Protein backbone atom coordinates (compact mmCIF):
# COMPACT_ATOMS: atom_id res chain seq x y z
CA UNK A 1 0.00 0.00 0.00
CA UNK A 2 1.80 3.30 0.71
CA UNK A 3 4.26 2.15 3.40
CA UNK A 4 3.15 5.03 5.60
CA UNK A 5 2.99 7.71 2.90
CA UNK A 6 -0.18 9.76 3.32
CA UNK A 7 -0.65 12.27 0.49
CA UNK A 8 -3.91 13.50 2.02
CA UNK A 9 -1.82 14.94 4.86
CA UNK A 10 -0.16 17.30 2.37
CA UNK A 11 -3.63 18.43 1.32
CA UNK A 12 -4.56 19.09 4.96
CA UNK A 13 -1.38 21.15 5.39
CA UNK A 14 -2.25 23.16 2.28
CA UNK A 15 -5.66 23.96 3.79
CA UNK A 16 -4.13 24.95 7.13
CA UNK A 17 -1.57 27.21 5.43
CA UNK A 18 -4.29 28.76 3.26
CA UNK A 19 -6.26 29.64 6.40
CA UNK A 20 -3.15 30.96 8.18
CA UNK A 21 -2.13 33.09 5.21
CA UNK A 22 -5.62 34.45 4.70
CA UNK A 23 -5.87 35.52 8.33
CA UNK A 24 -2.37 37.01 8.40
CA UNK A 25 -2.76 38.96 5.17
CA UNK A 26 -6.07 40.43 6.36
CA UNK A 27 -4.28 42.27 9.18
CA UNK A 28 -2.68 44.91 6.92
CA UNK A 29 -3.09 46.35 3.47
CA UNK A 30 -0.43 45.61 0.86
CA UNK A 31 1.03 48.16 -1.51
CA UNK A 32 0.10 47.79 -5.19
CA UNK A 33 3.00 47.32 -7.60
CA UNK A 34 1.35 49.77 -10.03
CA UNK A 35 -1.07 52.32 -8.63
CA UNK A 36 -4.60 52.01 -10.03
CA UNK A 37 -3.92 48.78 -11.96
CA UNK A 38 -4.83 45.19 -11.28
CA UNK A 39 -7.55 43.49 -9.32
CA UNK A 40 -8.45 44.60 -5.80
CA UNK A 41 -6.59 42.76 -3.04
CA UNK A 42 -8.26 39.64 -1.65
CA UNK A 43 -6.36 37.84 1.09
CA UNK A 44 -7.69 34.33 0.29
CA UNK A 45 -6.98 34.60 -3.44
CA UNK A 46 -3.54 36.10 -2.71
CA UNK A 47 -2.72 33.21 -0.36
CA UNK A 48 -3.89 30.60 -2.90
CA UNK A 49 -1.83 32.35 -5.57
CA UNK A 50 1.23 31.93 -3.36
CA UNK A 51 0.52 28.30 -2.41
CA UNK A 52 -0.41 26.93 -5.85
CA UNK A 53 2.69 27.05 -8.04
CA UNK A 54 0.91 26.19 -11.28
CA UNK A 55 -0.83 28.99 -13.14
CA UNK A 56 -1.58 32.26 -11.51
CA UNK A 57 -4.52 34.14 -10.09
CA UNK A 58 -3.09 37.60 -10.73
CA UNK A 59 -2.64 38.58 -7.10
CA UNK A 60 0.99 37.58 -6.45
CA UNK A 61 2.48 39.94 -9.02
CA UNK A 62 0.17 42.86 -8.26
CA UNK A 63 0.98 43.44 -4.59
CA UNK A 64 3.95 43.66 -2.23
CA UNK A 65 4.30 44.04 1.52
CA UNK A 66 6.19 46.88 3.14
CA UNK A 67 6.08 44.81 6.36
CA UNK A 68 9.06 42.41 6.41
CA UNK A 69 7.20 39.81 8.49
CA UNK A 70 4.36 39.47 5.99
CA UNK A 71 6.79 39.49 3.07
CA UNK A 72 8.71 36.58 4.63
CA UNK A 73 5.43 34.77 5.26
CA UNK A 74 4.68 35.14 1.54
CA UNK A 75 8.09 33.63 0.68
CA UNK A 76 7.51 30.73 3.07
CA UNK A 77 4.06 30.05 1.62
CA UNK A 78 5.59 29.87 -1.86
CA UNK A 79 8.22 27.36 -0.68
CA UNK A 80 5.73 25.23 1.26
CA UNK A 81 3.29 25.44 -1.64
CA UNK A 82 5.83 23.92 -4.02
CA UNK A 83 6.65 21.08 -1.61
CA UNK A 84 3.09 20.26 -0.61
CA UNK A 85 1.59 20.56 -4.09
CA UNK A 86 4.31 18.26 -5.40
CA UNK A 87 3.49 15.75 -2.65
CA UNK A 88 -0.24 15.87 -3.45
CA UNK A 89 0.38 15.43 -7.18
CA UNK A 90 2.80 12.56 -6.55
CA UNK A 91 0.24 10.86 -4.31
CA UNK A 92 -2.59 11.27 -6.80
CA UNK A 93 -0.56 10.01 -9.77
CA UNK A 94 0.70 7.08 -7.73
CA UNK A 95 -2.86 6.19 -6.72
CA UNK A 96 -4.10 6.45 -10.31
CA UNK A 97 -1.27 4.26 -11.62
CA UNK A 98 -2.20 1.46 -9.21
CA UNK A 99 -5.75 1.28 -10.57
Protein Blocks (a to p, Z undefined) as FASTA:
>chain_A
ZZopafklmmmmmmmmmmmmmmmmmmpccddfbghiajdddfklmmmmmmmmggjehlmm
mpccfblklmmmmmmmmmmmmmmmmmmmmmmmmmmmmZZ
